[in-house]
């Protein structure tokens, strides 16, 4: 049964190879693109249901038993993340059919997209640190090529910053892996969870933990390592920005939560205290950056940074309720942020610009788009009864229970500034009158580019993700129950170790 864990890697790999071999037949590539993304969603639902019913799954690739071989592990945290990858991966795949231009289709957009999805899926299933590193590199290579497709000057500038800072992340990751292997003789996560408590070198362990904070913190875009994100995410096509915004930073957050609940729990006063300070600074600097911007996607990019702060805050508080909030927040944010980027692309199709000062009048001319924007925007700001309200409420309640009153005050203030930024986009893009010059651009743009067929491909996933946001907000209990169970598993890692290594290893702890 555990063989099914290889499918989230094989499905995008097969789709990537098939679209690469059929690169001359664009229409065939499009069909395979949608079929591959749909198959991944089906597989992720299957794995989630198996983990929910039967507990943690693990698969030893090549029949080499843990901790000696490559191990894929799916606990409920991994299963939830895989499901969200399947959902948003399909939504953006559908959107890309109507938005990606012919040149990018010819030069490998579809294979690269599925290589990226494969890297993300592999990272969520990795049961050892070296393979997590390998999946990170696959994500880096595919995302870098997706960033530079088009060869525009702004893209190349943003991609250069992106790749340089991510190479720094890779170096820190490799250094941490080397030190950890030298200290324990293992890189298997479950095996490390058994061995690390017995290591009598607290200073070295803490140093390794800080290297992981830098390595995963760059991927997650935490303070002060986030500057590459707003410099690059607004440069590629919207479909690329959306999948980056939804998934890539969350892989970093996932890795932080994984290692700082499973491995580095010996000195939480220091490590998690440091994470608390980083979380608060990430929230404040991100939202202030968003408030200062007047470009649609730059505002959204800075908001990614500020919202990452809420997720890291849940990890830093390190209580069952806080971790529940962090998991809930990750799921909510992936759906909402992906959708906001997709909406920005539809606005661009009508008015041919992302500059808020040049946008306007969309509420009167496209009221349906205004409604589709308001659902994720208000959810991101945390207004009830949308998904963001419950996510923020749980985090703030966890902060109050932990008597972290300053953190709670900052979280509430950042929420108000997020609402201000969303209101700014609403006023500039949807509410204020449209100027005559922009109206002329709009008519030309709509008639020549945004055909009805392409708009259907673009609008359908926006409606889908808006529906998911409403469903999470109005029926929050199922996700809250799942997040609560994830938090329980994270705080009691014996079940993870038991599933991978066997009960005897748990007795050694």
Secondary structure, 3 states (H helix, E strand, C coil): CHHHHHHHHHHHHHHHHHHHHCCCCHHHHHHHHHHHHHHHHHHHHHHHHHHHHHCCEEEEECCCCCCCCEEEEECHHHHHHHHHHHHHHHHHHHHHHHHCCHHHHHCCHHHHHHHHHHHHHHHHHECEHHHHHHHHHHHHHHHHHHHHCCCCHHHHHHHHHHHHHHHHHHHHHHHHHHHHHHHHCCCEHHHHHHHHHHCCCHHHHHHHHHHHHHHHHHHHCCCCCCHHHHHHCCCCCHHHHHHHHHHHHHHHHHHHHHHHHHCCCCCHHHHHHHHHHHHHHHHHHHHHHHHHCCEHHHHHHHHHHHHHHHHHHHHHHCCHHHHHHHHHHHHHHHHHHHHHHHHHHHHHHHHCCCEHHHCCCHHHHCHHHHHHHHHHHHHHHCCCCCHHHHHHHHHHHHHHHCCCHHHHHHHHHHHHHHHHHHHHHHHHHHHCCCCHHHHHHHHHHHHHCCCHHHHHHHHHHHHHHHHHHHHHHHCCHHHHHHHHHHHHHHHCCHHHHHHHHCHHHHHCC
